[in-house]
């Protein structure tokens, strides 16, 4: 038995080594693009032989405030994207061919436009004299323009629009691998819809939610230019 197991494990190990060799150029490229700048920045902070620069970054009120604000925005964007992405992904997973095609078209359409163009488009829509405020004033719903730009509200709207597709796709792919008959079977055995969802759906999909949330958070941290445009002038 042990010899047969070793014979079966041999090709699998060789395949893993071949896959690792194929991915080695990409791994080296990522190390050069991401790890090297971080290590160089760390070396620059220790260039004087002390931890003064790191201590200043950890204790200075300005740096701490910027870090706290960034974490707060990242957390809010992640939660909003998760709350919006799961219903959309669930609808896509259960939609027919026409609904799936229309949903995918709506999700992929923003990728045909650069982030910079979308950033300035939101500035036009959310400005004091933008499309949204003009429409609300024309309808008599407001008298003064709403502050939709240069504040937290504008940043959240823009970042959710940019990052929502990145949250939808992983959840949608995971939902396709789950048999929808399982929830119906649970209901057939006497469980309510909420109990079936809480006892089966949530535990099965929590890892997927975690990966999708991590992905959107990483992209949020990398999207500094749109945040600066939407929050410029905010106190």
CORBELGI-V853746 format. One record per pair of residues at least 24 apart in sequence whose ideal C-beta (glycine too) atoms are under 10 Angstrom apart, sorted by sequence separation. I is the first residue (numbers start at 1). J is the second residue. D is the distance in whole Angstrom. If there is no record, write none. Layout:
<<I,J,D> <I,J,D>>
This chain:
<<125,149,9> <126,150,9> <123,148,10> <124,149,10> <126,151,10> <132,157,10> <122,148,9> <123,149,6> <175,201,9> <178,204,6> <122,149,8> <123,150,9> <126,153,8> <127,154,9> <177,204,10> <178,205,8> <126,154,5> <125,154,10> <175,204,10> <174,204,8> <175,205,8> <178,208,10> <123,154,8> <126,157,7> <174,205,6> <177,208,9> <122,154,7> <125,157,9> <126,158,8> <122,155,10> <125,158,10> <174,207,8> <175,208,8> <171,205,7> <174,208,4> <122,157,7> <123,158,9> <173,208,8> <174,209,9> <122,158,5> <172,208,10> <121,158,9> <122,159,10> <171,208,6> <174,211,9> <170,208,6> <171,209,7> <174,212,9> <119,158,7> <122,161,7> <170,209,9> <173,212,10> <118,158,8> <121,161,10> <122,162,9> <171,211,9> <172,212,10> <170,211,6> <171,212,6> <119,161,10> <167,209,9> <170,212,4> <115,158,10> <118,161,7> <119,162,8> <169,212,8> <170,213,9> <118,162,7> <168,212,8> <170,214,10> <167,212,5> <170,215,7> <166,212,8> <167,213,7> <169,215,9> <170,216,9> <115,162,6> <167,215,7> <166,215,6> <167,216,5> <166,216,5> <110,161,7> <165,216,10> <110,162,8> <163,215,9> <164,216,8> <166,218,9> <167,219,10> <163,216,5> <166,219,6> <110,164,9> <111,165,7> <162,216,9> <163,217,9> <166,220,10> <110,165,7> <163,218,10> <109,165,9> <160,216,9> <163,219,6> <107,164,8> <108,165,7> <159,216,9> <162,219,8> <163,220,6> <107,165,5> <162,220,9> <106,165,9> <107,166,10> <159,219,9> <160,220,10> <163,223,8> <104,165,10> <107,168,6> <108,169,10> <159,220,6> <162,223,6> <107,169,8> <104,168,10> <159,223,7> <162,226,7> <103,168,9> <104,169,10> <107,172,9> <158,223,9> <161,226,10> <162,227,10> <159,226,7> <104,172,9> <158,226,6> <159,227,7> <103,172,9> <158,227,8> <155,226,8> <158,229,8> <159,230,8> <100,172,10> <155,227,6> <158,230,5> <154,227,10> <155,228,9> <157,230,8> <158,231,9> <155,229,9> <156,230,9> <85,160,10> <154,229,9> <155,230,5> <76,152,8> <80,156,7> <84,160,7> <88,164,8> <92,168,7> <154,230,4> <155,231,5> <80,157,9> <83,160,10> <88,165,9> <92,169,9> <153,230,9> <154,231,7> <77,155,8> <81,159,8> <85,163,9> <89,167,8> <93,171,9> <152,230,9> <154,232,10> <73,152,7> <76,155,9> <77,156,6> <80,159,9> <81,160,6> <85,164,6> <88,167,9> <89,168,5> <92,171,9> <93,172,6> <150,229,9> <151,230,9> <152,231,8> <155,234,8> <72,152,8> <76,156,6> <77,157,10> <80,160,5> <81,161,10> <84,164,6> <85,165,8> <88,168,5> <89,169,8> <92,172,5> <93,173,9> <149,229,9> <150,230,7> <151,231,7> <154,234,8> <77,158,10> <78,159,10> <79,160,10> <81,162,10> <85,166,9> <86,167,8> <87,168,10> <89,170,8> <90,171,8> <91,172,9> <93,174,9> <94,175,8> <149,230,6> <150,231,6> <153,234,10> <73,155,6> <77,159,5> <78,160,10> <81,163,5> <82,164,10> <85,167,4> <86,168,9> <89,171,4> <90,172,8> <93,175,4> <148,230,10> <149,231,9> <150,232,6> <151,233,9> <152,234,7> <69,152,9> <73,156,7> <76,159,9> <77,160,6> <80,163,9> <81,164,5> <84,167,8> <85,168,4> <88,171,8> <89,172,4> <92,175,8> <93,176,6> <149,232,9> <150,233,4> <151,234,5> <76,160,9> <80,164,9> <81,165,9> <83,167,10> <84,168,8> <85,169,9> <87,171,10> <88,172,8> <89,173,9> <91,175,10> <92,176,9> <93,177,10> <149,233,9> <150,234,5> <151,235,9> <74,159,9> <77,162,9> <78,163,8> <81,166,8> <82,167,6> <85,170,9> <86,171,6> <89,174,8> <90,175,6> <93,178,8> <149,234,9> <150,235,9> <69,155,10> <73,159,7> <77,163,6> <81,167,4> <85,171,6> <86,172,10> <89,175,6> <94,180,7> <77,164,9> <80,167,9> <81,168,8> <85,172,9> <89,176,9> <93,180,8> <147,234,10> <74,163,10> <78,167,8> <82,171,9> <86,175,9> <77,167,10> <90,180,10> <123,226,10> <119,223,9> <122,226,8> <126,230,8> <119,225,7> <120,226,10> <123,229,6> <119,226,4> <122,229,8> <123,230,7> <115,223,7> <118,226,8> <119,227,9> <122,230,7> <116,225,7> <119,228,9> <120,229,7> <123,232,9> <115,225,8> <116,226,8> <119,229,5> <90,201,9> <115,226,6> <119,230,7> <116,229,9> <86,201,10> <90,205,10> <89,205,10> <86,205,8> <89,208,9> <86,208,10> <86,209,8> <89,212,9> <85,209,9> <86,212,9> <82,209,6> <85,212,7> <82,210,10> <85,213,10> <82,212,7> <78,209,10> <81,212,8> <82,213,6> <85,216,9> <81,213,8> <78,212,9> <79,213,8> <81,215,10> <82,216,8> <78,213,5> <81,216,5> <77,213,10> <78,214,9> <80,216,10> <81,217,9> <78,215,10> <75,213,10> <78,216,6> <74,213,10> <77,216,7> <78,217,5> <81,220,9> <77,217,8> <74,216,9> <75,217,8> <77,219,10> <78,220,7> <74,217,5> <77,220,5> <74,218,9> <76,220,10> <74,219,10> <75,220,10> <71,217,10> <74,220,5> <77,223,10> <73,220,7> <74,221,7> <73,221,10> <70,220,9> <71,221,10> <77,227,10> <70,221,7> <70,224,9> <73,227,7> <70,227,9> <73,231,9> <69,231,9> <69,234,10>>
